[in-house]
Amino acid sequence: MNPGNEIEIQTMKSKAKVYLSGPIFTLGEIAWAGKIKAEIEERLCERLGVFWPYEISAGSKEEVYRENIRSLDGCDLLVAILDVPQVNDGIAWERGPHVARGRKVLGVRTDLRRAGEFRSSRVNAMIESSCIRVKDSEELLAELERLLR
């Protein structure tokens, strides 16, 4: 496999796993993330499993933290929903260890507003530079399929 273009699946006998990171504080954010999760599962269910922290948000903060870390550690890819004026702490934090391990991050940003330090920036430079940027869910699905080849 070419490490620049394809992912190394942890075990060839199992599905690749994606961690779906994004804000889950409003009904709109939950609906959007749920739609992305459903589209990934519908189109790539044979090859890719999705972990969404929203689905395990019960328990103490320590239990939620441990489960999120365990799940993040077990994922091959991270999909970060970046449709906020300022990327929230959770997304930024989850992205860090994933990038440090050499794993791919796909950043979905449908928001047309500029943000970040440079004229061409859509989000913070550190976030934007560590992601494969996609503009919508269709482009996300196409990029996931390309990475899974």
C-alpha positions as CSV (number, residue, x, y, z in Angstrom):
1,M,0.0,0.0,0.0
2,N,1.1,3.6,-0.7
3,P,1.1,5.3,2.7
4,G,0.5,8.7,1.1
5,N,-2.7,7.7,-0.6
6,E,-4.2,4.6,1.1
7,I,-4.8,3.6,4.7
8,E,-3.2,0.7,6.4
9,I,-6.1,-1.3,7.8
10,Q,-5.3,-2.6,11.2
11,T,-6.3,-6.2,10.5
12,M,-7.0,-7.3,7.0
13,K,-9.8,-9.6,8.2
14,S,-11.9,-6.8,9.7
15,K,-13.5,-3.6,8.4
16,A,-11.6,-0.4,8.6
17,K,-12.9,1.9,11.3
18,V,-13.6,5.6,11.2
19,Y,-14.1,7.9,14.2
20,L,-16.7,10.6,13.5
21,S,-15.6,13.8,15.3
22,G,-17.7,16.9,15.4
23,P,-19.8,19.2,17.5
24,I,-22.9,17.6,19.1
25,F,-24.2,20.4,21.1
26,T,-27.3,21.4,19.1
27,L,-30.1,19.4,17.4
28,G,-28.8,20.7,14.0
29,E,-25.3,19.5,14.8
30,I,-26.5,16.1,15.9
31,A,-28.7,15.8,12.8
32,W,-25.9,16.7,10.4
33,A,-23.4,14.3,12.1
34,G,-26.1,11.6,12.1
35,K,-26.7,12.1,8.4
36,I,-23.0,11.8,7.6
37,K,-22.8,8.6,9.7
38,A,-25.8,7.1,7.9
39,E,-24.4,8.0,4.5
40,I,-21.0,6.4,5.3
41,E,-22.7,3.3,6.7
42,E,-25.1,3.0,3.7
43,R,-22.5,3.4,1.0
44,L,-19.5,1.7,2.7
45,C,-21.0,-0.7,5.3
46,E,-19.1,-3.7,3.9
47,R,-15.7,-2.1,4.3
48,L,-16.0,0.6,7.0
49,G,-17.4,0.7,10.5
50,V,-18.3,4.1,12.1
51,F,-17.7,5.1,15.8
52,W,-19.7,8.2,16.8
53,P,-19.0,9.5,20.3
54,Y,-22.6,10.8,20.6
55,E,-23.8,7.3,20.8
56,I,-21.8,6.6,24.0
57,S,-22.3,9.9,25.7
58,A,-23.7,8.3,28.9
59,G,-21.8,7.7,32.1
60,S,-19.4,9.8,34.1
61,K,-17.0,12.1,32.3
62,E,-14.2,9.7,33.1
63,E,-16.0,6.8,31.5
64,V,-16.9,8.8,28.4
65,Y,-13.3,9.9,28.1
66,R,-11.9,6.4,28.4
67,E,-14.4,5.0,25.9
68,N,-13.6,7.8,23.4
69,I,-9.8,7.2,23.8
70,R,-10.3,3.5,23.4
71,S,-12.4,4.0,20.3
72,L,-10.0,6.7,18.8
73,D,-7.1,4.3,19.3
74,G,-8.9,1.6,17.4
75,C,-9.8,3.7,14.4
76,D,-7.9,3.9,11.1
77,L,-9.4,7.2,10.0
78,L,-11.0,10.3,11.6
79,V,-13.7,12.3,10.0
80,A,-13.8,15.8,11.5
81,I,-16.9,17.9,11.0
82,L,-15.5,21.5,10.7
83,D,-18.8,23.4,10.1
84,V,-18.3,25.8,13.0
85,P,-16.7,29.3,13.0
86,Q,-14.1,28.1,15.5
87,V,-13.2,24.4,15.7
88,N,-14.2,23.2,19.2
89,D,-11.7,21.8,21.7
90,G,-12.9,18.3,21.4
91,I,-12.4,18.1,17.6
92,A,-9.0,19.7,17.9
93,W,-8.0,17.3,20.7
94,E,-9.2,14.2,19.0
95,R,-7.4,15.1,15.8
96,G,-4.0,15.6,17.6
97,P,-3.3,12.0,18.7
98,H,-4.7,10.7,15.5
99,V,-2.3,12.8,13.3
100,A,0.6,12.0,15.7
101,R,0.0,8.3,14.9
102,G,0.3,9.0,11.2
103,R,-3.4,8.3,10.6
104,K,-5.5,10.2,8.0
105,V,-8.0,12.9,9.0
106,L,-10.7,14.0,6.6
107,G,-12.1,17.5,7.4
108,V,-15.7,18.2,6.2
109,R,-16.5,21.9,5.9
110,T,-19.6,23.0,4.1
111,D,-19.5,26.4,5.7
112,L,-18.4,29.0,3.1
113,R,-17.2,31.6,5.6
114,R,-13.5,32.3,5.9
115,A,-11.8,31.6,9.2
116,G,-8.2,31.1,10.3
117,E,-5.0,33.0,9.9
118,F,-4.7,33.3,6.1
119,R,-7.0,34.7,3.3
120,S,-7.4,31.2,1.9
121,S,-8.1,29.6,5.3
122,R,-11.4,28.0,6.1
123,V,-10.4,27.0,9.6
124,N,-7.3,27.3,11.9
125,A,-4.1,26.6,10.0
126,M,-3.1,23.7,12.2
127,I,-6.4,22.0,11.7
128,E,-6.7,22.7,8.0
129,S,-3.1,21.6,7.3
130,S,-3.5,18.3,9.0
131,C,-6.7,17.3,7.1
132,I,-7.7,16.1,3.7
133,R,-10.3,18.7,3.1
134,V,-13.7,17.9,1.6
135,K,-16.6,20.3,0.9
136,D,-19.6,18.0,1.4
137,S,-20.7,14.5,2.2
138,E,-20.6,13.3,-1.4
139,E,-16.9,14.4,-1.7
140,L,-16.3,12.7,1.7
141,L,-17.7,9.4,0.5
142,A,-15.6,9.5,-2.6
143,E,-12.5,10.3,-0.7
144,L,-13.2,7.4,1.8
145,E,-13.7,5.0,-1.1
146,R,-10.4,6.2,-2.6
147,L,-8.5,5.7,0.7
148,L,-10.0,2.2,1.1
149,R,-8.8,0.9,-2.3
